Amino acid sequence: MEQKIFESSAAVVYYISEKSLAKIIWKGNITPEEYKKPFLAIIDLSKKGTLVTRFMSDIRNQGIVSPESRKWFEKEMVPAAVEGGLKRAAVISGGNAFKTYYINLILGAVNKFNLPFKIFNDEEKAIEFLMKED
């Protein structure tokens, strides 16, 4: 069952308990503060004892992400998520040039943690990947 755990003008976060999956759906342009809040909601969920082993971010409607936000994601969010039990991650993207650049930077950040991470065009394929067991 999909449970909404966070919502703002920038994003909605869902948690699907039977899949231990947290999912962010981005809604548009975002400030660095707005960028952090959905991720922090997931980390908070994990700190409260809810298992989050899979993560999916739908960035098809996300605005441009600032360098400050990308650095925060790389230096703070990814290590905290891995420490909290994250095992696999996926991004759903429309694939424009700005998003490709952003995803390549994110890919570099997660590769340092040997975290299986892939980019998809639709949610169904992303979930198939996330549900695989290594």
Backbone as CSV, one residue per row, in Angstrom:
resi,resn,N_x,N_y,N_z,CA_x,CA_y,CA_z,C_x,C_y,C_z
1,MET,0.847,-1.191,0.000,0.000,0.000,0.000,0.887,1.247,0.000
2,GLU,0.536,2.190,-0.843,1.295,3.430,-0.958,0.805,4.442,0.079
3,GLN,1.734,4.907,0.902,1.395,5.860,1.961,2.161,7.152,1.714
4,LYS,1.441,8.279,1.699,2.086,9.579,1.525,2.725,9.977,2.843
5,ILE,4.044,10.265,2.805,4.724,10.640,4.048,5.172,12.103,4.055
6,PHE,5.105,12.744,2.888,5.517,14.147,2.799,4.915,14.752,1.541
7,GLU,4.526,16.043,1.643,4.065,16.756,0.449,4.373,18.235,0.598
8,SER,4.855,18.817,-0.492,5.089,20.255,-0.561,4.771,20.700,-1.977
9,SER,4.966,21.964,-2.246,4.739,22.460,-3.606,5.795,21.918,-4.573
10,ALA,6.911,21.413,-4.037,8.017,20.930,-4.864,7.992,19.427,-5.123
11,ALA,7.448,18.652,-4.174,7.525,17.199,-4.297,6.523,16.484,-3.394
12,VAL,6.263,15.226,-3.743,5.471,14.329,-2.909,6.326,13.092,-2.668
13,VAL,6.310,12.594,-1.416,7.054,11.381,-1.083,6.066,10.313,-0.631
14,TYR,6.230,9.120,-1.214,5.408,7.973,-0.846,6.308,6.881,-0.294
15,TYR,5.708,6.065,0.588,6.401,4.879,1.075,5.507,3.686,0.804
16,ILE,6.076,2.657,0.186,5.340,1.432,-0.123,5.943,0.336,0.756
17,SER,5.243,0.016,1.833,5.804,-0.857,2.870,6.143,-2.251,2.365
18,GLU,5.288,-2.869,1.545,5.565,-4.242,1.108,6.790,-4.338,0.195
19,LYS,7.250,-3.201,-0.310,8.447,-3.172,-1.151,9.622,-2.475,-0.455
20,SER,9.416,-1.974,0.749,10.434,-1.176,1.467,10.973,-0.077,0.555
21,LEU,10.054,0.573,-0.160,10.392,1.532,-1.222,9.904,2.938,-0.896
22,ALA,10.824,3.887,-0.964,10.469,5.301,-0.853,10.543,5.897,-2.252
23,LYS,9.561,6.732,-2.576,9.462,7.292,-3.924,9.188,8.789,-3.833
24,ILE,10.011,9.571,-4.543,9.784,11.014,-4.630,9.298,11.339,-6.036
25,ILE,8.222,12.101,-6.107,7.748,12.623,-7.390,7.904,14.137,-7.321
26,TRP,8.806,14.647,-8.153,9.098,16.079,-8.171,8.079,16.815,-9.029
27,LYS,7.767,18.072,-8.630,6.698,18.827,-9.291,7.145,20.083,-10.028
28,GLY,8.404,20.470,-9.967,8.781,21.696,-10.676,10.057,22.293,-10.143
29,ASN,10.193,23.607,-10.290,11.387,24.303,-9.824,11.491,24.238,-8.306
30,ILE,12.725,24.161,-7.817,12.944,23.970,-6.392,14.124,24.790,-5.894
31,THR,13.969,25.280,-4.678,15.081,25.951,-4.009,15.924,24.865,-3.326
32,PRO,17.138,25.195,-2.900,17.933,24.200,-2.167,17.212,23.659,-0.917
33,GLU,16.496,24.497,-0.211,15.756,24.032,0.970,14.641,23.068,0.579
34,GLU,13.899,23.410,-0.483,12.822,22.534,-0.947,13.375,21.203,-1.435
35,TYR,14.576,21.222,-1.991,15.213,20.004,-2.495,15.509,19.033,-1.348
36,LYS,15.955,19.548,-0.223,16.354,18.708,0.901,15.176,18.041,1.611
37,LYS,14.063,18.744,1.735,12.957,18.283,2.574,12.421,16.890,2.235
38,PRO,12.173,16.558,0.961,11.680,15.198,0.668,12.685,14.115,1.075
39,PHE,13.966,14.360,0.805,14.989,13.391,1.186,15.071,13.243,2.702
40,LEU,15.006,14.364,3.410,15.075,14.325,4.869,13.867,13.599,5.461
41,ALA,12.719,13.685,4.807,11.530,12.948,5.262,11.784,11.442,5.178
42,ILE,12.490,11.009,4.139,12.817,9.586,3.986,13.847,9.158,5.033
43,ILE,14.861,9.970,5.228,15.880,9.659,6.247,15.234,9.592,7.630
44,ASP,14.320,10.513,7.911,13.610,10.533,9.187,12.800,9.249,9.369
45,LEU,12.138,8.807,8.312,11.364,7.566,8.338,12.274,6.395,8.702
46,SER,13.429,6.358,8.065,14.409,5.303,8.310,14.926,5.352,9.748
47,LYS,15.194,6.558,10.260,15.692,6.709,11.638,14.664,6.265,12.667
48,LYS,13.383,6.334,12.303,12.309,5.921,13.215,12.060,4.414,13.159
49,GLY,12.896,3.704,12.374,12.795,2.249,12.356,12.090,1.649,11.159
50,THR,11.638,2.457,10.214,10.998,1.930,9.015,12.086,1.577,8.006
51,LEU,12.026,0.354,7.508,13.033,-0.124,6.577,12.836,0.498,5.196
52,VAL,13.859,1.198,4.708,13.847,1.782,3.364,15.076,1.224,2.641
53,THR,14.854,0.147,1.876,15.969,-0.479,1.167,16.003,-0.093,-0.308
54,ARG,14.893,0.494,-0.786,14.802,0.872,-2.198,14.326,2.320,-2.309
55,PHE,14.872,3.010,-3.313,14.521,4.414,-3.512,14.348,4.706,-4.993
56,MET,13.299,5.472,-5.292,13.029,5.877,-6.666,12.693,7.364,-6.685
57,SER,13.280,8.082,-7.643,13.025,9.512,-7.792,12.533,9.772,-9.209
58,ASP,11.329,10.314,-9.322,10.763,10.653,-10.631,11.056,12.132,-10.882
59,ILE,12.046,12.383,-11.736,12.494,13.758,-11.971,11.977,14.335,-13.293
60,ARG,10.999,13.673,-13.912,10.503,14.140,-15.217,9.970,15.573,-15.155
61,ASN,9.392,15.962,-14.022,8.845,17.322,-13.893,9.668,18.192,-12.944
62,GLN,10.852,17.726,-12.598,11.717,18.482,-11.691,12.408,19.612,-12.449
63,GLY,12.518,20.759,-11.792,13.253,21.877,-12.377,14.752,21.653,-12.256
64,ILE,15.518,22.650,-12.580,16.973,22.564,-12.509,17.407,22.492,-11.045
65,VAL,18.335,21.588,-10.761,18.847,21.397,-9.407,20.154,22.178,-9.284
66,SER,20.249,22.998,-8.247,21.430,23.853,-8.060,22.666,23.035,-7.714
67,PRO,23.855,23.568,-8.016,25.096,22.895,-7.608,25.157,22.661,-6.092
68,GLU,24.650,23.618,-5.329,24.609,23.480,-3.866,23.798,22.247,-3.458
69,SER,22.642,22.052,-4.094,21.789,20.898,-3.787,22.458,19.592,-4.186
70,ARG,23.090,19.587,-5.353,23.783,18.364,-5.805,24.897,17.979,-4.838
71,LYS,25.650,18.978,-4.363,26.742,18.699,-3.418,26.185,18.155,-2.106
72,TRP,25.083,18.730,-1.641,24.446,18.233,-0.416,24.023,16.783,-0.606
73,PHE,23.413,16.481,-1.749,22.959,15.115,-2.040,24.136,14.144,-1.977
74,GLU,25.235,14.518,-2.602,26.408,13.656,-2.681,27.091,13.473,-1.326
75,LYS,27.261,14.569,-0.582,28.044,14.520,0.657,27.242,14.114,1.894
76,GLU,25.941,14.373,1.876,25.145,14.083,3.072,24.037,13.068,2.850
77,MET,23.258,13.250,1.802,22.100,12.384,1.596,22.492,10.945,1.271
78,VAL,23.355,10.752,0.288,23.713,9.384,-0.115,24.344,8.611,1.046
79,PRO,25.343,9.172,1.741,25.906,8.414,2.877,24.863,8.084,3.953
80,ALA,23.973,9.023,4.250,22.940,8.782,5.270,21.970,7.690,4.822
81,ALA,21.615,7.680,3.543,20.685,6.676,3.020,21.315,5.282,3.052
82,VAL,22.568,5.188,2.644,23.265,3.895,2.647,23.412,3.398,4.084
83,GLU,23.777,4.293,4.981,23.899,3.939,6.402,22.556,3.464,6.957
84,GLY,21.468,4.046,6.460,20.127,3.680,6.906,19.591,2.398,6.297
85,GLY,20.346,1.777,5.371,19.921,0.488,4.820,19.575,0.478,3.344
86,LEU,19.754,1.592,2.634,19.420,1.634,1.217,20.272,0.642,0.433
87,LYS,19.598,-0.166,-0.432,20.285,-1.202,-1.210,20.250,-0.955,-2.717
88,ARG,19.211,-0.287,-3.223,19.060,-0.055,-4.665,18.363,1.280,-4.882
89,ALA,18.698,1.935,-6.009,18.066,3.219,-6.316,17.823,3.325,-7.823
90,ALA,16.792,4.085,-8.171,16.451,4.292,-9.575,15.931,5.704,-9.769
91,VAL,16.137,6.218,-10.982,15.620,7.521,-11.370,14.772,7.345,-12.618
92,ILE,13.644,8.045,-12.647,12.813,8.086,-13.845,12.999,9.478,-14.431
93,SER,13.440,9.518,-15.692,13.794,10.794,-16.307,13.261,10.898,-17.721
94,GLY,12.989,12.127,-18.130,12.602,12.391,-19.510,13.822,12.544,-20.402
95,GLY,14.988,12.779,-19.797,16.234,12.761,-20.523,16.673,14.015,-21.252
96,ASN,16.262,15.215,-20.817,16.809,16.405,-21.487,18.255,16.627,-21.035
97,ALA,18.945,17.550,-21.657,20.379,17.752,-21.411,20.687,18.109,-19.952
98,PHE,19.883,18.987,-19.349,20.119,19.370,-17.950,19.949,18.166,-17.023
99,LYS,18.926,17.369,-17.277,18.671,16.200,-16.434,19.767,15.157,-16.620
100,THR,20.232,14.980,-17.849,21.312,14.017,-18.103,22.568,14.426,-17.347
101,TYR,22.889,15.695,-17.366,24.053,16.213,-16.637,23.889,15.950,-15.135
102,TYR,22.722,16.295,-14.591,22.415,16.092,-13.172,22.527,14.610,-12.810
103,ILE,21.940,13.742,-13.617,21.956,12.302,-13.328,23.384,11.758,-13.361
104,ASN,24.193,12.225,-14.292,25.582,11.770,-14.350,26.345,12.155,-13.086
105,LEU,26.068,13.328,-12.547,26.701,13.733,-11.285,26.214,12.849,-10.127
106,ILE,24.924,12.557,-10.109,24.350,11.688,-9.073,24.945,10.286,-9.185
107,LEU,25.072,9.798,-10.411,25.644,8.481,-10.650,27.055,8.389,-10.078
108,GLY,27.834,9.437,-10.278,29.178,9.472,-9.712,29.164,9.392,-8.195
109,ALA,28.188,10.040,-7.581,28.078,10.035,-6.118,27.705,8.651,-5.585
110,VAL,26.729,7.995,-6.210,26.290,6.692,-5.697,27.286,5.586,-6.019
111,ASN,28.045,5.730,-7.094,29.038,4.711,-7.446,30.089,4.530,-6.364
112,LYS,30.364,5.586,-5.601,31.337,5.500,-4.508,30.888,4.522,-3.425
113,PHE,29.586,4.233,-3.398,29.016,3.358,-2.372,28.624,1.986,-2.914
114,ASN,28.983,1.707,-4.175,28.606,0.439,-4.819,27.111,0.171,-4.714
115,LEU,26.328,1.217,-4.847,24.873,1.120,-4.762,24.320,0.902,-6.164
116,PRO,23.639,-0.227,-6.412,23.033,-0.419,-7.733,22.066,0.730,-8.033
117,PHE,22.285,1.397,-9.165,21.532,2.602,-9.532,21.336,2.602,-11.039
118,LYS,20.088,2.798,-11.476,19.808,2.833,-12.915,18.815,3.933,-13.230
119,ILE,18.804,4.325,-14.507,17.912,5.364,-15.016,16.883,4.701,-15.933
120,PHE,15.620,5.100,-15.776,14.533,4.521,-16.560,13.641,5.610,-17.134
121,ASN,12.830,5.223,-18.116,11.845,6.130,-18.700,10.460,5.944,-18.090
122,ASP,10.242,4.817,-17.388,8.930,4.613,-16.769,9.052,3.890,-15.433
123,GLU,8.039,4.067,-14.616,8.048,3.560,-13.248,8.026,2.036,-13.190
124,GLU,7.299,1.401,-14.078,7.183,-0.059,-14.061,8.556,-0.743,-14.186
125,LYS,9.349,-0.286,-15.133,10.687,-0.870,-15.323,11.603,-0.547,-14.133
126,ALA,11.457,0.645,-13.590,12.256,1.025,-12.416,11.937,0.109,-11.240
127,ILE,10.669,-0.169,-11.015,10.277,-1.039,-9.895,10.784,-2.467,-10.120
128,GLU,10.720,-2.953,-11.365,11.276,-4.284,-11.665,12.744,-4.352,-11.237
129,PHE,13.520,-3.340,-11.614,14.937,-3.285,-11.247,15.104,-3.221,-9.727
130,LEU,14.334,-2.371,-9.076,14.466,-2.184,-7.630,14.126,-3.459,-6.854
131,MET,13.225,-4.273,-7.386,12.784,-5.476,-6.676,13.721,-6.673,-6.871
132,LYS,14.716,-6.537,-7.747,15.678,-7.640,-7.945,16.492,-7.838,-6.678
133,GLU,16.849,-9.062,-6.441,17.702,-9.399,-5.304,19.083,-9.744,-5.845
134,ASP,20.115,-9.188,-5.253,21.486,-9.496,-5.696,22.026,-10.698,-4.959
